[in-house]
């Protein structure tokens, strides 16, 4: 039965799409084949013509009439009206809106304008309604204007619309001001309909189902087409108005079909048979009306009342099903859509009825109704998607629950441990809860067998969380009601998983009831007091204590005082009072500690066998997981941790231990790579990595970047760390001599002694400053940051060091390889420009910009990086294209100025600093600069320099 209904539904949908696409294709073909009815001249609005019109009747009598108006004229008979143009007439055109009428304009007996669509309309007897213009001039003043109008439809026979005179631009401006809003709304609704259809199809692809919005989109499109067809401006944007006029009638006849499809989808197919009948009537009316139209017997407009009746019956049928659903309390799922449909139906009925009393109201009511319906349907669709997603999650939970039901007890315990191991915040939680539960049980005087049984049951108390999606388990923010409901389901899931396990007594009870409260406000069953099994009451206390005593993703662990206060406050409400008192006594006596217990129990129930059988397997699983986790943060070349892992471990150690942070750099690695290839560079890195691993045994070392390493020696003094780093430098010098290609490599290190609680960022920055100092004083050595402070050595070099920098630049630049605009690339350009300067006497200058910190200012990494970024942008914006700059150290930049006037250098730097202060509004850095001329050979750089 269900398959048959699905087949019928698919066929209905296919037939509907075939009909819609055929009509659309036919419209486009006819529009392309038939000539355009659009005039090519500009069009707009004017004032009304105020002259007197005389109706010349066929019997020879005359009657003065009012315009606009409607008069008794037989169908097919030509109505003739005349007027005498004023003596001061000087307008460029006269305009009249034809309502399905052929129109002719005569001035002084001469034919000036003729509107008839016999040659351009595909079928029917009537010309399409449109504005007809007759060109005039001041020469026509005082002449007779004669207008002849003929229609073959009773609705519009004898209708005379407003007559305007003036420039066409004025006429169209007036028309647009009157009817432009409706046309704009129609275009918007058309666009909304197309987007609605595409969006619903996309949702259908994602969720493999059909959404109500698809049929609603077709309803909106058909309504928009009707509005555009009824628009007074249609002749401006469509070339053949006759074709569009025909589409309006087709839309009215066929619109019940998508409406019924939409409502049937909303109502979940409860009234499909009734809707089939009405759909068939609408489609049959369309076929008969089209045959009559093509044969020329009756136009669409003449049999349109039948379409209106079918539309009315459709609305009453839908209203009847709504009332029935409300009576049977079945409309709750679509009450918003119900309101929107009723509004749209009322709006459509107003438009349909108005066609018999006024010429047109341009579909404004339909537009409003469709927008309301679209809005409420979007809300309904979003709710449906949300419900589908929630249902999908629930189905996923149910699927996992059924899968885990088949597992043996050993695998359940393994999966529980694995689940916790994925999150460092819950890792070991079940094991600790089991230990705390055993301590309470011993305090209560339980036997060893009961205690061991409780431990194993407690170990599995959260096994149901394996059925909860990870996105919900690890969500750091507040859970929604639906998500919290899923979380709470872990007790039931766990109990279902363990309900057939007989090796451990009460395991299902512990899993199901460990979140029950002593006052009956817990879940899942709301048990009160002693109704909660004693095993579950013990685990509840142990579970809550470990949760409060452990760090979570959303908070730190609570203090011992806060935990004790929380336990006392919830004694007798959340927790069993006797169990709470026993546990508080253990806390007070300092006996609540996690340790392996050697409880001996009889093997009658096989519990001890379980402990022994799963022990090794669990150990192997956890070891494998840890090794896989470590491998993700492992540098295979050096054998050290990567930066992300190493930085995290060091930062954690620094919170609890004093020690020394070492920032180590391998010098000349780029030169080795360029001269001998990357394999040689890799050998140098591997050698250094092995040495670091030996030196940091029991400590932490990681690869921080390409040739940079960070080491942390915990609980060491200055002498101890000096010995270790000196040994590292000595062994590296010795071992590199065995490889000729890496002999030029050397080490430089900056070190910073730390105290517990120091931040990694601040200590790293200090070590970097010490490293920088080493590099400026010969490399291949190490220095403590605190020694720099004690000796009064500034964090950054002064002018005395600039000559050394220049020499270092020349040394660093003398190598072969690719030109990279890092420091080494800068050095190569420096060497090149220095050579040119020596040969051609170019006056080039080397400038060093230093970012000095203001005393008594607390600096943060974010502020430092922001300031440096602003300085770099300022330099690049204000120096010339022939000048060159690079970042030289953590707090310095180097600039090569090509052939400036020395007197202009201060002005250049002033512009740079002014731009910097505009970009960086804080005052925690004071930039300064110094410069020297580059002219000279390697050892001939002058000592003199200028400094600001």
Secondary structure, 3 states (H helix, E strand, C coil): CHHHHHHHHHHHHHHHHHHHHHHHHHHHHHHHHCCCCCCCCCCCECEECCCCEEEECCCCCEEEECCCEECCCCCCCCEEEEEECCCCCCCCEEEEEECCCEEEEEECCEEEEEECCCCCCCCCCCCCCEEEEEECCHHHCCCEEEEEEECCCCCCCCEECCEEECCHHHHHHHHHHHHHHHHHHHHHHHHHHHHHHHHHHHHHHHHCCCCHHHHHHHHHHHHHHHHHHHCCCHHHHCCCHHHHHHHHHHHHHHHHHHHHHHHHHHCCCCCHHHHHHHHHHHHHHHHHHHHHHHHCCCCHHHHHHHHHHHHHHHHHHHHHHHHHHHHCCCCHHHHHHHHHHHHHHHHHHHHHHHCCCCCCCCCHHHHHHHHHHHHHHHHHHHHHHHHHHHHHHHHHHHHHHHHHHCCCHHHHHHHHHHHHHCCCCCCCHHHHHHHHHHHHHHHCCCCHHHHHHHHHHHHCCCHHHHHCCHHHHCCCCCCCHHHHHHHHHHHHHHHHHHCCCCCCCCHHHHHHHCCCCCCCCCCCCCCCHHHCCHHHHHHHHHHHHHHHHCCECCECCCCHHHHHHHHHHCECCCECHHHHHHHHHHHHCCCCCCCCCCCCCCCCCCHHHHHHHHHHHHHHHHHHHHHHHHHCCECCCCCCECHHHHHHHHHHHHHHCCEEEEEEEEECHHHHHHHHCHHHHHHHHHHHHHHHHHHCCCCEEEECCCCEEEEEEECCCHHHHHHHHHHHHHHHHHHHCCCHHHCCCEEEEEEEEECCCCCHHHHHHHHHHHHHHHHCCCCCCEEEHHHHHHCCCCCCCCHHHHHHHHHHHHHHHCCCCCCCCCHHHHHHHHHHHHHHHHHHCCCCEEEEEEEEECCCCCCCHHHHHHHHHHHHHHHHHHCCCCCEEEEEECCEEEEEECCCCHHHHHHHHHHHHHHHHHHCCCCCEEEEEEEEECCCCCCCCCCCCEEC
